[in-house]
Amino acid sequence: AVITVPAYFDDAQRQATKDAGKLAGLDVLRLLNEPTAAALAYGLDAKKNGTFVVYDLGGGTFDVTVLVLDDGVFQVKSTGGDSHLGGDDMDRALAELLAGDAAANLTTDSRRALELAARQVKHALSERDNVNADIELSGGARVTRTVSRTDFEQAIAPLLDRTLKAARRALRDAKLGAADVDGVILVGGATRTPAVRRAVAELFGKEPLTSIDPDRVVALGAAVQADILAGETGRDDVLLLDVLPLSLGVETMGGVVERILPRNTPIPAAAAQVFTTYADQQTGFELHVVQGERELAADCRSLAKFTLRGIPPMSAGMARLEVRFEVDANGILHVSAKEQRTGIEQSVDVEPTYGLGDDEIERMLLDAYEHGEDDVKKRALTEQRVEAARILDATRAALRTDATLLEPGERELIDKHVVALEMAAAGEDHHAVARAIESLDHAIKPFAGRRMDRAFREALRGRDLGGLESETAHAKGIESHLPQGERDGRTQVEK
């Protein structure tokens, strides 16, 4: 079976859908995004190539997707919408219009009866300019009124504006303008409303595609995809690429987020980054998987936590832990972690918490935009504080173990710069912290050089290279700073 899901479904919702299909006895071959299914139906039937928008206005939700169809390849470029907007809202707006001043005094039963009747009036207004409504409510009351298509369109205008606003935002996310769109596919029964089709045509400067029943176009696309997977068609060169609605990453030292798979990455996708330990003799590595666009993990959505155990005790920074994210064609996230020196590996099934609707995704994106500048500053300060703590710990450890290598007056100079760095790290200026780190680095460089020289001399006297490796790692940690990637305990190795 091929099961379609909304494009904004996250890992939890996709996995739940897949599990439900299996419980129902289905062999779930693929989860397919609904707009991608609609595009597949039109793409194969009409042989279209280019940039398309799928405008999906159902009974209770609205989704808009920008995708590209090129040489048999469908790729979703961006998604958006409103999970609290649909044809039902049009029914309610029309019911309010029919009830007039009496709307506020309607009972629950009367309001429900009025909304059901309003739906029939709405359908009739798609065919006629005027409709005479005669509706019986509870208690014998009646509503009698002639409604024009113009009246109805004025009542739903604010709702249409919300859909157009979401469509424009999706275009911006895809870095496209309305003129770049080659066609608009309508999905959902509410798109039969003439005002909807006219508004879409005005926004994109072209008539939308309506040759396939908007209530059935998604099902048709799913059927075509199932046919392809079953090998019953010669159209096996069609490739469908969906995208991630939100970035996926991990929390690093200081609560900073390191994104591994950015938002709008085409799926299926895989990426890995290498992290390292922060403390000496660290035998476990806790991984916190998050979802969102903010710079700090506390402001993102937590997906899962797990710990890679059994790492042999090493000096800080010696372990190399590759964290790999893989998102399959169904949008399900798989996470694995491997310590490269020892080969210790652990794979986990991520069990995300309750899923997100597209309104929540939109809220998270807006939060990221609104707090973008502050988040960047907080991230920079946090990273510098983490680096300051690392270099301070290494410096104090070196002073304790190798004080005999200090020259007269050198300890006082180093202590002065240590205090200066501590004060800078307690402040809010990340530039000041960076300058203090550089000053301490310069002050301690001669001492670090003598430590390294001694380590090599002892190695030449017969000490094993394993001990040399550990000690020189400490010396290097004081002598100079790693590149920014490793400085925070991470190095990008694959994108």
C-alpha positions as CSV (number, residue, x, y, z in Angstrom):
1,A,0.0,0.0,0.0
2,V,1.0,3.6,-0.5
3,I,-0.4,5.9,2.2
4,T,-0.5,9.7,1.8
5,V,0.2,12.1,4.6
6,P,0.2,15.9,5.0
7,A,3.6,17.4,4.0
8,Y,4.1,18.9,7.4
9,F,3.8,15.5,9.3
10,D,6.9,15.0,11.4
11,D,8.7,11.8,12.3
12,A,6.2,10.8,15.1
13,Q,3.2,11.3,12.9
14,R,4.7,9.5,10.0
15,Q,5.8,6.5,12.1
16,A,2.4,6.3,13.7
17,T,0.7,6.3,10.3
18,K,3.1,3.6,9.1
19,D,2.4,1.5,12.3
20,A,-1.3,1.9,11.9
21,G,-1.1,0.6,8.4
22,K,0.8,-2.4,9.5
23,L,-1.7,-3.1,12.3
24,A,-4.4,-3.0,9.7
25,G,-2.7,-5.7,7.8
26,L,-1.3,-3.5,5.0
27,D,2.2,-3.9,3.5
28,V,3.2,-0.2,3.6
29,L,5.5,0.3,0.7
30,R,5.7,4.1,0.9
31,L,4.4,7.1,2.8
32,L,3.8,9.8,0.2
33,N,3.3,13.5,0.9
34,E,-0.2,14.5,-0.3
35,P,1.0,17.4,-2.5
36,T,3.6,15.2,-4.1
37,A,0.9,12.7,-4.9
38,A,-1.2,15.4,-6.5
39,A,1.8,16.5,-8.5
40,L,2.5,12.9,-9.6
41,A,-1.0,12.5,-10.9
42,Y,-0.8,15.7,-12.9
43,G,2.8,15.2,-13.9
44,L,2.3,11.8,-15.4
45,D,-1.1,12.6,-17.1
46,A,-0.1,16.1,-18.5
47,K,3.6,15.5,-19.0
48,K,4.4,18.8,-17.3
49,N,7.9,20.0,-16.4
50,G,8.6,23.1,-14.4
51,T,7.7,24.7,-11.1
52,F,4.3,24.0,-9.5
53,V,2.3,25.1,-6.5
54,V,-0.1,22.6,-4.9
55,Y,-2.9,24.6,-3.2
56,D,-4.8,22.2,-0.9
57,L,-7.9,23.6,0.8
58,G,-9.8,20.8,2.5
59,G,-12.6,20.8,5.0
60,G,-10.5,21.6,8.1
61,T,-7.0,22.3,6.9
62,F,-5.0,24.3,4.3
63,D,-1.7,23.2,2.9
64,V,0.4,24.8,0.2
65,T,3.5,23.3,-1.3
66,V,6.0,24.5,-3.9
67,L,7.7,21.8,-5.9
68,V,9.7,21.3,-9.1
69,L,9.0,18.7,-11.7
70,D,12.0,18.2,-14.0
71,D,12.8,15.3,-16.2
72,G,10.7,12.9,-14.1
73,V,12.0,14.2,-10.8
74,F,9.6,15.7,-8.3
75,Q,11.2,17.8,-5.6
76,V,9.3,19.6,-2.8
77,K,11.0,23.0,-2.3
78,S,8.9,24.4,0.6
79,T,5.7,23.8,2.5
80,G,3.3,25.9,4.6
81,G,-0.3,26.3,5.5
82,D,-2.8,26.6,8.3
83,S,-4.2,23.6,10.2
84,H,-7.2,25.6,11.4
85,L,-8.5,26.8,8.1
86,G,-10.7,25.1,5.5
87,G,-14.1,24.7,4.0
88,D,-15.7,24.3,7.4
89,D,-14.7,27.9,8.2
90,M,-16.4,29.0,5.0
91,D,-19.6,27.2,6.2
92,R,-19.4,29.0,9.5
93,A,-18.9,32.4,7.9
94,L,-21.9,31.8,5.6
95,A,-24.0,30.7,8.6
96,E,-23.2,33.9,10.4
97,L,-24.2,35.8,7.3
98,L,-27.5,33.9,7.1
99,A,-28.3,34.3,10.8
100,G,-27.6,38.0,10.8
101,D,-28.2,39.7,14.2
102,A,-29.6,36.5,15.6
103,A,-26.3,34.7,15.3
104,A,-25.3,35.4,18.9
105,N,-28.5,34.0,20.4
106,L,-28.5,30.6,18.5
107,T,-28.5,27.4,20.5
108,T,-25.9,24.7,19.8
109,D,-28.4,22.6,17.8
110,S,-29.6,25.6,15.8
111,R,-26.1,26.7,15.0
112,R,-25.3,23.2,13.8
113,A,-28.4,23.0,11.6
114,L,-27.6,26.4,10.2
115,E,-24.0,25.4,9.3
116,L,-25.2,22.2,7.6
117,A,-27.7,24.2,5.6
118,A,-25.0,26.8,4.8
119,R,-22.8,24.1,3.3
120,Q,-25.6,23.3,0.8
121,V,-26.0,27.0,0.0
122,K,-22.2,27.3,-0.5
123,H,-22.3,24.4,-3.0
124,A,-25.3,26.0,-4.8
125,L,-23.5,29.3,-5.0
126,S,-20.7,27.6,-7.0
127,E,-23.2,27.2,-9.8
128,R,-25.6,30.1,-9.3
129,D,-25.3,33.8,-8.6
130,N,-28.2,33.9,-6.1
131,V,-29.7,31.2,-3.7
132,N,-32.9,31.4,-1.7
133,A,-32.3,29.9,1.7
134,D,-35.2,28.6,3.8
135,I,-33.8,26.9,6.9
136,E,-35.7,25.4,9.8
137,L,-34.0,25.7,13.2
138,S,-34.8,24.0,16.5
139,G,-37.9,25.2,18.3
140,G,-39.7,26.0,15.1
141,A,-37.6,29.1,14.2
142,R,-36.8,29.7,10.5
143,V,-34.2,31.6,8.6
144,T,-35.3,32.9,5.2
145,R,-32.9,34.9,3.1
146,T,-31.6,35.4,-0.4
147,V,-27.9,35.2,-0.5
148,S,-25.8,36.3,-3.5
149,R,-22.4,35.0,-4.5
150,T,-21.0,38.5,-3.9
151,D,-22.3,38.4,-0.3
152,F,-20.7,35.0,0.3
153,E,-17.4,36.1,-1.3
154,Q,-17.2,39.1,1.0
155,A,-17.9,36.9,4.0
156,I,-15.0,34.5,3.2
157,A,-12.6,37.2,2.0
158,P,-10.5,37.2,5.2
159,L,-10.2,33.4,5.0
160,L,-8.9,33.6,1.4
161,D,-6.4,36.2,2.4
162,R,-5.0,33.8,5.0
163,T,-4.4,31.2,2.3
164,L,-2.8,33.7,0.0
165,K,-0.5,34.9,2.7
166,A,0.6,31.3,3.4
167,A,1.2,30.8,-0.3
168,R,3.4,33.9,-0.6
169,R,5.4,32.7,2.4
170,A,5.9,29.3,0.8
171,L,7.2,31.1,-2.4
172,R,9.6,33.2,-0.3
173,D,10.9,30.0,1.4
174,A,11.5,28.5,-2.0
175,K,13.2,31.7,-3.1
176,L,10.7,32.1,-6.0
177,G,8.2,34.6,-7.1
178,A,4.7,34.1,-8.5
179,A,6.0,34.6,-12.0
180,D,8.3,31.6,-11.6
181,V,5.4,29.2,-11.2
182,D,4.3,27.3,-14.3
183,G,1.1,25.9,-12.9
184,V,-1.1,25.6,-9.8
185,I,-2.7,22.3,-8.8
186,L,-5.9,22.6,-6.8
187,V,-6.6,19.9,-4.2
188,G,-9.6,19.6,-1.8
189,G,-13.3,20.2,-2.2
190,A,-13.2,23.8,-1.1
191,T,-11.2,24.7,-4.2
192,R,-14.4,24.3,-6.2
193,T,-15.5,27.7,-4.9
194,P,-15.2,30.2,-7.7
195,A,-13.8,32.9,-5.4
196,V,-10.9,30.5,-4.5
197,R,-10.1,29.7,-8.1
198,R,-10.2,33.4,-9.0
199,A,-8.0,34.4,-6.1
200,V,-5.4,31.8,-7.0
201,A,-5.5,32.8,-10.6
202,E,-4.9,36.5,-9.6
203,L,-2.0,35.6,-7.3
204,F,-0.1,33.5,-9.8
205,G,-1.3,35.2,-13.0
206,K,-2.6,32.0,-14.6
207,E,-5.6,29.7,-14.3
208,P,-5.1,26.8,-11.9
209,L,-5.1,23.2,-13.1
210,T,-8.6,21.7,-12.6
211,S,-8.8,18.8,-15.0
212,I,-8.7,16.2,-12.2
213,D,-11.3,16.0,-9.5
214,P,-9.7,17.9,-6.5
215,D,-11.3,15.4,-4.1
216,R,-9.6,12.5,-5.8
217,V,-6.3,13.8,-7.2
218,V,-4.3,12.8,-4.2
219,A,-5.7,9.2,-4.3
220,L,-5.0,9.0,-8.0
221,G,-1.4,10.0,-7.4
222,A,-1.0,7.4,-4.6
223,A,-2.4,4.8,-7.0
224,V,0.1,5.8,-9.7
225,Q,2.9,5.5,-7.2
226,A,1.8,2.1,-6.0
227,D,1.6,1.0,-9.6
228,I,5.2,2.2,-10.1
229,L,6.4,0.4,-7.0
230,A,4.6,-2.8,-8.0
231,G,6.5,-2.7,-11.3
232,E,3.2,-2.7,-13.3
233,T,4.1,0.4,-15.3
234,G,6.9,1.5,-17.5
235,R,7.1,4.8,-15.6
236,D,9.8,3.6,-13.2
237,D,12.0,6.6,-13.9
238,V,9.8,8.8,-11.8
239,L,11.6,10.0,-8.6
240,L,9.8,11.8,-5.8
241,L,11.9,14.0,-3.5
242,D,10.1,15.5,-0.4
243,V,11.8,17.9,2.0
244,L,12.2,18.2,5.8
245,P,9.7,20.8,7.3
246,L,12.1,21.7,10.1
247,S,15.9,21.3,10.7
248,L,17.2,18.3,12.6
249,G,20.3,18.5,14.8
250,V,21.9,17.8,18.2
251,E,22.7,19.8,21.3
252,T,26.4,20.5,21.9
253,M,28.2,22.0,24.9
254,G,26.5,25.0,26.3
255,G,23.1,24.1,24.9
256,V,24.0,25.2,21.3
257,V,22.3,23.4,18.4
258,E,24.4,21.9,15.7
259,R,22.2,21.3,12.6
260,I,22.9,18.1,10.8
261,L,20.0,18.1,8.3
262,P,18.7,21.7,7.6
263,R,15.1,22.6,6.9
264,N,14.0,21.9,3.3
265,T,16.6,19.2,2.8
266,P,15.3,16.9,0.1
267,I,14.6,13.4,1.4
268,P,15.7,10.6,1.5
269,A,18.8,12.1,3.0
270,A,21.8,11.2,5.2
271,A,24.4,13.3,6.9
272,A,27.0,12.9,9.6
273,Q,29.2,15.0,11.8
274,V,32.0,14.1,14.2
275,F,31.9,15.2,17.8
276,T,34.4,14.8,20.6
277,T,34.4,14.5,24.4
278,Y,34.7,17.6,26.6
279,A,36.0,16.1,29.9
280,D,39.0,13.9,30.6
281,Q,38.2,10.2,31.2
282,Q,34.7,10.6,29.8
283,T,33.2,7.1,29.1
284,G,29.8,8.1,27.9
285,F,28.4,10.5,25.3
286,E,24.9,11.8,25.7
287,L,23.2,12.7,22.5
288,H,20.1,15.0,22.5
289,V,18.3,15.1,19.1
290,V,16.3,18.3,18.5
291,Q,14.1,19.8,15.8
292,G,13.7,23.5,15.0
293,E,15.3,26.6,13.7
294,R,16.5,28.3,16.9
295,E,20.2,28.5,17.9
296,L,19.8,27.1,21.4
297,A,18.4,23.6,22.2
298,A,16.2,24.9,24.9
299,D,14.2,26.8,22.3
300,C,13.8,23.9,20.0
301,R,11.7,20.7,20.1
302,S,13.2,17.7,21.8
303,L,12.9,14.5,19.8
304,A,15.1,12.0,21.7
305,K,18.0,11.4,24.1
306,F,20.3,8.5,24.3
307,T,23.8,7.7,25.6
308,L,26.6,5.9,23.8
309,R,28.4,4.0,26.6
310,G,31.6,2.0,26.9
311,I,34.0,4.7,25.5
312,P,37.5,3.9,26.8
313,P,38.8,6.6,29.1
314,M,40.8,9.2,27.1
315,S,41.9,12.7,27.4
316,A,39.4,15.4,26.5
317,G,39.2,15.8,22.8
318,M,40.7,12.4,21.9
319,A,37.5,10.5,21.2
320,R,35.9,10.8,17.8
321,L,32.2,10.1,17.8
322,E,30.5,10.1,14.4
323,V,26.8,10.9,14.7
324,R,24.8,10.0,11.6
325,F,21.2,11.1,10.7
326,E,19.3,9.2,8.1
327,V,15.8,10.2,6.9
328,D,14.2,7.6,4.7
329,A,11.7,8.1,1.9
330,N,8.9,8.0,4.4
331,G,10.4,10.8,6.4
332,I,11.3,8.6,9.4
333,L,14.5,9.6,11.2
334,H,17.1,7.0,12.2
335,V,20.1,8.1,14.4
336,S,23.3,6.2,14.9
337,A,26.5,7.0,16.9
338,K,30.0,5.4,16.5
339,E,33.2,6.0,18.3
340,Q,35.7,5.9,15.5
341,R,38.8,4.9,17.4
342,T,37.3,1.8,19.1
343,G,34.5,1.0,16.7
344,I,31.9,1.0,19.5
345,E,28.6,1.7,17.8
346,Q,25.0,2.2,18.8
347,S,21.9,2.6,16.6
348,V,18.6,3.8,18.1
349,D,15.0,4.1,17.1
350,V,14.1,7.7,17.7
351,E,10.7,7.8,19.4
352,P,9.6,11.5,19.1
353,T,7.1,13.1,21.3
354,Y,3.7,14.3,20.1
355,G,3.7,15.5,16.5
356,L,3.4,19.0,15.1
357,G,0.7,20.6,12.9
358,D,1.6,23.1,10.2
359,D,0.4,25.9,12.4
360,E,3.0,24.9,15.1
361,I,5.7,24.6,12.4
362,E,4.7,28.1,11.3
363,R,4.9,29.4,14.8
364,M,8.4,27.9,15.3
365,L,9.6,29.5,12.0
366,L,8.2,32.9,13.0
367,D,9.9,32.6,16.4
368,A,13.2,31.8,14.7
369,Y,12.8,34.9,12.4
370,E,11.8,37.2,15.3
371,H,14.6,36.0,17.6
372,G,17.2,35.5,14.9
373,E,19.6,38.4,15.8
374,D,19.4,37.7,19.6
375,D,19.9,34.0,19.0
376,V,23.0,34.5,17.0
377,K,24.5,36.7,19.8
378,K,23.5,34.1,22.4
379,R,25.1,31.4,20.4
380,A,28.3,33.3,19.9
381,L,28.5,34.1,23.6
382,T,27.8,30.5,24.6
383,E,30.4,29.1,22.2
384,Q,33.1,31.5,23.6
385,R,32.1,30.6,27.1
386,V,32.5,26.9,26.4
387,E,35.9,27.5,24.8
388,A,36.9,29.7,27.8
389,A,36.0,26.9,30.2
390,R,37.9,24.4,28.2
391,I,41.1,26.4,28.0
392,L,40.8,27.4,31.7
393,D,40.4,23.8,32.8
394,A,43.4,22.8,30.6
395,T,45.5,25.6,32.0
396,R,44.8,24.8,35.6
397,A,45.5,21.2,35.1
398,A,48.9,22.0,33.5
399,L,49.8,24.4,36.3
400,R,49.1,21.7,38.8
401,T,51.1,18.9,37.2
402,D,54.0,20.8,35.6
403,A,54.6,23.8,37.9
404,T,58.3,23.0,37.9
405,L,58.5,24.0,34.3
406,L,57.5,27.6,35.0
407,E,60.0,30.3,34.8
408,P,60.3,33.1,37.4
409,G,57.3,35.5,37.1
410,E,55.5,33.4,34.6
411,R,53.0,32.0,37.0
412,E,51.9,35.5,38.0
413,L,51.5,36.5,34.3
414,I,49.4,33.4,33.5
415,D,47.3,33.9,36.6
416,K,46.6,37.5,35.6
417,H,45.3,36.4,32.2
418,V,43.3,33.5,33.8
419,V,41.5,36.1,36.0
420,A,40.9,38.3,33.0
421,L,39.4,35.5,31.0
422,E,37.1,34.5,34.0
423,M,35.8,38.0,34.2
424,A,35.2,38.3,30.5
425,A,33.4,34.9,30.5
426,A,31.1,36.2,33.2
427,G,30.1,39.1,31.1
428,E,27.9,39.4,28.0
429,D,30.4,40.5,25.3
430,H,31.5,37.5,23.2
431,H,34.1,39.7,21.5
432,A,35.7,40.4,24.9
433,V,35.8,36.7,25.7
434,A,37.5,36.0,22.4
435,R,40.1,38.6,23.1
436,A,40.8,37.3,26.6
437,I,41.2,33.8,25.2
438,E,43.7,35.0,22.7
439,S,45.6,36.9,25.4
440,L,45.8,33.8,27.6
441,D,46.9,31.7,24.6
442,H,49.8,34.1,23.9
443,A,50.8,34.2,27.6
444,I,50.9,30.5,28.1
445,K,52.5,29.5,24.8
446,P,56.1,29.4,26.1
447,F,55.0,27.2,29.0
448,A,53.1,24.9,26.7
449,G,56.1,24.6,24.4
450,R,58.3,23.4,27.3
451,R,55.6,20.8,28.3
452,M,55.6,19.4,24.8
453,D,59.4,19.3,24.6
454,R,59.5,17.3,27.9
455,A,56.9,14.9,26.6
456,F,59.0,14.2,23.5
457,R,62.2,13.7,25.5
458,E,60.5,11.2,27.8
459,A,59.1,9.4,24.8
460,L,62.6,9.1,23.4
461,R,63.7,7.5,26.7
462,G,61.3,4.6,26.0
463,R,57.8,5.7,27.1
464,D,55.1,4.1,24.9
465,L,53.5,6.2,22.3
466,G,50.1,5.9,23.8
467,G,51.2,7.8,26.9
468,L,52.9,10.4,24.6
469,E,49.7,10.8,22.6
470,S,47.7,11.5,25.7
471,E,50.2,14.0,27.2
472,T,50.8,15.9,23.9
473,A,47.0,16.2,23.5
474,H,47.0,18.1,26.8
475,A,49.9,20.3,25.7
476,K,48.3,21.1,22.4
477,G,45.1,22.0,24.2
478,I,47.0,24.8,25.9
479,E,49.4,25.8,23.3
480,S,46.9,26.7,20.6
481,H,43.2,26.5,19.9
482,L,41.6,24.1,17.6
483,P,39.7,25.4,14.5
484,Q,36.2,26.7,15.4
485,G,34.5,23.4,14.4
486,E,36.6,21.3,16.8
487,R,36.8,24.0,19.4
488,D,33.2,23.4,20.3
489,G,33.5,19.7,20.1
490,R,32.4,19.1,16.6
491,T,33.8,18.8,13.1
492,Q,31.7,18.6,10.1
493,V,32.7,15.6,7.9
494,E,29.8,15.1,5.6
495,K,26.8,17.1,4.3
